[in-house]
Amino acid sequence: MIKYIESFNDRRKVFSWALYDWANSAFATVIMAAVLPVYYSKVAAAGLPPTVASSYWGYTNTAAMLSVALLAPVLGAIADARQTKTRFLSFFVFGGALMTCGLFWITENMWLAASLLYIGARIGFAGANIFYDSMLPQLGERNNIDRVSTLGYACGYLGGGLILALDLMMIMSPEKFGLAGTTQATRVSFLTVAVWWIIFTIPYLMNFPDQKTRVPGGSALKIGYGRLRETFRHIRQFRQVFLFLMAFWFYNDGIGTIIVMAVIFGAEIGIGQEHLIGAILAVQFTGIPFTILFGKLAKRITAKRAVYLGLIVYTIIAVGAYFMRTALHFWMLAIGVGMVQGGTQALSRSLFGKMTPKKKAAEFFGFFDVSQKFSGILGPALFGLVGQLTGSSRLSIVALVVFFLGGMYLLEKVRLPEGIEAAQAYDRNEALQ
């Protein structure tokens, strides 16, 4: 991976940018995917039936993503207007970390408090990602942006895997860490996430200082909504970007739902915590080489076809999950996810970045993140609704197939060369003014 980083021109910035993925992946793995869902089901929602607990977890994720979706375009527009991307990122990081710390005090039957804290922390996580993602077009030229994006995801898998491994050891052997038991160790793991997240964000804050410029136009809110109106106008001019966002909205809904619902589904059907967390840990370390592989695969078959491949695998996983009965099945499906998750998401981000004008990076990536956050609304909500109506979450998993198939259909309509040419033409016109 070090040699991979050395191939870029501005290695210091690329490294610190990728390191932020290492930082925030602690939240993605421990809080979103592996540890908190089990704790929510078994402790925070101990007084609820397992299927109801799974449904409530789905609704909680829907509420979090709806909140971020409403904020994202305005945040991106404000950041572009004020050139304060790093300041906004730090605000959301510290806010999210604070909410994550609050989970330490969640005990039995405190599911509502757990949901509210998680929503606040998830807003911090997703809000910071808006400003993090918006830096991508500045780091990689269009011929190597796939490699920069996949590098970030690979670092995220490694960092998320290491902190999850540490927390798993602590949960499995709490006495070796001076802790009273598994429950206390789980609560302490939430604190480790907050600390990890903040510490490894520091290099990013140091290497991406704000330009400290101010664009005239009134209050930040006024500037934000003014830019938002402009963005709607610009998006209509970039037809391929709009088509891609629609495709991404569909298939990322399925991907995001699998990420946040897989473990609580496994807990619902009786798979042990050690297998659930262990399998997610396997996802992290499987994802490292396969994410890099997807970056290389994109050169051979194009990024668009590589994304197709990932979505086909996800469709097979969603159908296979219906028949899951044992811990071995969960491990097999988790490893399958690890093979395609990072590559599919990283190449989706870079595909969008290729069609994004550099002068509108934060603004357009605000829309990208809106698409990402709205795509995190329907999936968990559908999962929860189907589970409550049928009394089981098995059909909830199968229902996700519609998102993958719909996404592939729309992605086929995207003409990437036309989108890239439109972005380059806009940049050329801006340079002449």
N, C-alpha and C positions, 0 to 999 in steps of 0.2 A: 504493500500500500504506500510506503514511503517513496518508492521509485515512481509510483503512479502520480503522486503529488508533485514530484520534482519535474514532471514533464510539462507543467503549466508555467506560464510566464511570471505571474505574481503569486509565488508559492505561499507567501506569508498570509495573504488575504484568502486564498483558496483554502489553506489549512484551517484558519480561524473560522471561516464560514462553515466548512465541513464539521468542525469541532462543535458548533452549536447544535448540529443534528445529534452528535454524541451526547450533548447536554440534555436536550429536551426528550430524547428517547427514553430516559429514565422514567418520565411521566407516562409516555406511551406504553411502555412494557409493564411497569409495576402497577400503575394506577388504572389505566384504561383497559389493559388486556389481561393481566395475569393475577395479581394479588387482590386488588380491591373488589373485583367482581365476586370472588369466592367469599371474601370477608363480608361483603354486602349481603350475599345470599345466606350465609351460615350464621352471621352475628348481627349485623345491623338490621336485617329483616328476618330475624329468627322466629318471630311470631307469625309470619306469613307463610302460606303454602308455597312450595318451591316454584311452581309455575307462575304464581302471582309475583313473587320476588323477581323472577326473570323478566316479567312484563314491566314491572316498575323500573327496573334497570334500563330497559329499552326506552321507556318514556322519559327517564332522566336524561339519557343521551340525546333524545329528540329535543328536549327543552334547551339543553346546552347549545346544540348546533343551531337552533332557531335564533337564539340570542346573538350568536356570533354572526350568523348570516345577515342579520339586520344591521350590524355594526360594520362589517367588513368593507363594503365599498366606500363608505364615508371615511373610514380610517385610512385607506389607501390614498384617497384623494387629498386628505389633509396632509399626509406625509409628503406627497409629491409637492404640494403647494408650499409647505414650510421647510422641506428638506430635513425633516426630523425623524427619519426612519429608525435610527438607533435609539433615540429617546423613547419613542413609542414602544419599541421592542423591549427595552429594559423595564418600562412601566408594567407591561403585561407579564413579563417573566417574574418580577418580584411579587406582583399581585397573585399570580397563579401559584407561586411557591408558598406564599402565606396561607392561601386556602388549602393547599396540600398539607401543610403543617397541622391545620385544624382537624384533619381526619384522625390525627393521633388520639383525640378525645372522644371519638365515636365508640360506643359500646353497644350492648344488646338492645334491640328494638328501637334504635335511633335511626331508622332508615330515612326518615324525612330530612333530618339534619345532615345525614351522609349525602343524600341527593343534592341538597342545596350547596354544600361545600364542594362537591364534585362539579356541579354546574359552574360555580365561580372559578374553580381551578381549570376546568376545560376551556372556559372563555379566555383565561390567561394564556393557556397553551396554544389555542387556535389563533388568538389575536396576535401573539408574537410571531407566529408563522407567516402572517401576511407580510410583515416587513422583512423577515428572513428570506422568503421566497422571492420578493421583489428585487433582491440584490443579484439574483442569478444571471440576468442578461448582462450585467456589468462585469461579471467574472469570466464568462466564457463566450468566445465568438461562436457564431452559429454552427461552425464546423466541429466544435468540440464541447458544445454545451451539454450534449448527452453524457459525456464523460464526467463533467463537473457535477451534474445532478446525481448521477449514480454513485459518485464518490461520497456525496453527502449522505445518501441513504446507507451506503456500506458502513461509514463511520457510525451512523445511528444504530445500525444493527450491532456493531461491536460494543459501543458504549452501553446500549440498552441491555445487551446480553451480560456484560460484566456486572452491572449493578443488580440485575435480576438474579444472577448466580450468587452474589453476596447475600442478597435478601433471602434467597431460597435456603442457603446454608444456615442463616440465622433462624429462619422459621422451622427448619427440620431439626436443628440442634440448639435450641435457645439457651440451654444451660452453659454451653461453651462460650456464650457471649454475655453471661451474667444476667440473663433474663429469666423471668418467672415461668414462662410457658409460651406456647405457640401464639396465643392471642396477643400477648404483650409484644412478642417479636414481630408480629404482623403490623401492629401499630407503629413500632419503631421504624419499620421499613418505609412507612410513609414519610417520616422525617428524613431518612437517607435520600429519598427522591428530591426533596426540596433543596437540600444541601448540594447534592450532585448537580442539579439543574443550575443553581446560581454560580457555583464555582467555575464550571466549564463554559459559562456564558461570558465570563470576564474577557478572554482573548478576543471574542467578537466585538465587545464594547470598545476595546482598546484599538482595534485595527479598522473599525468602520466609524470614525467620528463624524458627527453631523456637520454639514457645511455652514450651519448657523446663518442661513439666509432667510429672509422673510419676504414673501410675495405679498404686495399690497392687495387689499380686498376685504378688510374687515375681520370679524371674529373667525376663529378656527372652524366653528360650526358652519358659518356662512360660506367660507372658502370651500369646506368639504362638500356641501350640498351643491354649490356652484360647479365644482369639478365633477361631481356625480352626474349632473345634467350633461356636461360636456362628454363624459365617458359614454353615456348612452348614445350620444350622437356619433362618437367615434366608433363604437362597437358596430353600429349599423354599416359603417364604411368598411369594416374588416369582416366580411361575410364568413370566411373560413375559420376565423377565431370564434365567431358565434356558433357555428356548427360544431366545432370541437368542444366548446363548453357544454353544449347540449348532450353530446356523446359522453363526455366525462361525467356529467351530472348523473347519467344513468348508471354506468358501470362502477363508478366510485361509490355509489350508494351501496351496492352489494359488497364491495371490498371493505368499506368502513363498518358495515354491519357485522360482517364476519369477525373483524378485529375486536369489536367491543362486546359481542354477544357470545362468542365461541366458548369461553371459559365458564360463563354462568350457565350456558346450556349444558356443558359437561357436568357441572356440579348438580344441575337439576336431575340428570339421569343417573347420578350416583357414582361418577368417577372421582377417585380420591384426589385431594388437594396436591399431593406430591406429584401425581401424574399430570395434573392440569398445568401446574407451574413449570414442571420439568419440560413438558412438551412445548410450552411457549418459549422457554429458554432455547430449545432446539431450533425453533423458528428463527431466533435471533442469529445463531451461529450458522445456520443453513443459509440465511439471507445474505451474509457477507460475500461469499464467493459468487453466489448466483446473481446478486445485484450487479457486481462488476462484470459478470458474464453477459448479462443483458445489455450492458453498455457496449461490449464488443459485438454482441449479436446484432445490435442496431446498425453497426457498420456494414454487416454482411447482408442482412435481409431488410433493412430500414427499421427505424424505430416504430413506425406504425404497425408493421407486421409482427414485430416483437410483442407489442401490446396485445394484438390479436391472440397470439400464442398464450399469453398470460391469462386472458379472459376465457379461453377455452378450458384451461386447467381449472380456473375458478368455477366454471359451470359444472365440471366433473366433481369437484369437491363438494359443492352445494348439494348435488344429488346423492353423493356418497354419504354425506352426513346424516341423511334420513335413516340409513341402515346402521348407524353407529350404535354399538352395544357395549364394547369393552374399552379398556384403557389403551390397548394396542391399536384399535381403530382410531382413537383420538390422536395418538402419536403419528400414525401414518398420514392422516389428513393434515395435521399441523406441519409436518415436514413438506407436504405438497404446497401448503400456503407459503412456507419459507422460501421455496424455490421460485415463486413468481411474484410475491407481494412487493418487495422493494423495487424490482426491475420494472414492473408494470407502473407503479406510481412515479418512479423517478423519470421514466421515459415519457410519461404523460406530462409531467412538469416541464421537461425539456422541449417536447413538441409544442407546448403552448409558448414557451420562451422563444422559440425560433420564429414564431409569428407575431411576437410582441415588439412594438417600437420601443427603443431604449428610453426615449423621453417620456414614455407613458408607462414605465415598468411597474411602479407601485400601484398606479391607478388600474392598469389592466390585471395585475396580479390580485388586486382587491376583488375584481370580478371573478378571477379564477378561484379565489378562496371562497367567495360567495357560492359559486357553483359547488365547491367541495363541501361547504357547510350545509347548504340546502340538500345536497345528496346524502348528508348524514342525518336528515330529518325523517324522511319517509321510511327508510330501511328499518331502523330500530322501532319506529312506531308500528310498522306493518308486522314486524317480528312479535312485538308485544300483543297486538290486537289478535293475530292469528292464534297465538298461544292461549290467550284468555278464552277465545271462542271455541277452540278445540280441546282445551285442557292439556295440551302437549305442545312442545316447541318444535317437534319434528317437521311438521308441515311448514312452520315458520322458516326453517332453513331452505326447504325446497322452493318456497316462494321467491327467494332471492334470485333464482335463475332468470326471471323476467328482466332484472336489471342488467345482467351480463349480456343477454341476447339483444336487448334494446340498445345498449351501448355499442355493441359491435355493428349493428345495423346503421346507426348514425355515424360512427367513425368511418365507415366505408365511404360516406358522402364527402368527407373532408379532403380537399385538394391542397396538400401541404405546399407544393411549389408556388401555387398562387398566393397562399397565405404569407410565405416568406418574402415573396416579391413585393407584396403590399406593404409589409413592415419596412423593408429596405427603402422603398420609394418614399415612405413617410419620413424616415431618418434623413434621407438625402435632401428632401425639401426643407426640413428643419435646419440642416446645416447651412443652407444657402440663405436663410433669413437672418 
